[in-house]
Amino acid sequence: MVEERRRAMSITGAEAKSHLLTKLKHLEDRGAVQSTEQFIDLAASRSSVTGQAYLVRCGNGNPVQSGTWLRSQLQLMRATGPARTAP
């Protein structure tokens, strides 16, 4: 399970996904994001309200800044290819 800390509260991975997709749509509607890295920098690393860095915790691990975590996951995905789902 992934948790992302926003405004001193924990949210689930599904809630974080929904929140980030909303931020992505907003940026895309304005033509303000052209790449995954740009989205991470502009919207997925910190709160646009408080300026605080988002933190991600996977399982029982230590929290990591979301920008760092997202970049490492992106690098892993690009190195190994997309995940495949069963038909």
Residue, then its C-alpha position, 0 to 999 in steps of 0.5 A: m500500500v502506498e500512502e501519501r502525506r498531504r496537509a499532515m494527513s495520510i491518504t491511500g494510494a487510490e486517493a493520491k492517484s485521484h488527486l494527482l489525476t485532477k492536478l494533471k487534467h488541470l495542467e493539461d487543460r492549460g497546456a502547462v505540462q509537456s512531459t512526465e518529468q514536468f508533471i512531477d516537478l509542477a504538481a506531483s512533488r508538493s502541495s500547490v496550497t502549502g508548498q510542502a513536499y508530498l511524502v510517499r510511504c510504501g508498506n512499512g518503509n520510511p517516507v520518501q519525498s514523492g518527487t524522488w519516489l516518482r522519478s525512481q518509479l519512472q526510471l524503473m518503468r522505462a528500463t523494464g517496460p510497462a506492466r502487463t495485465a492478464p487478458 
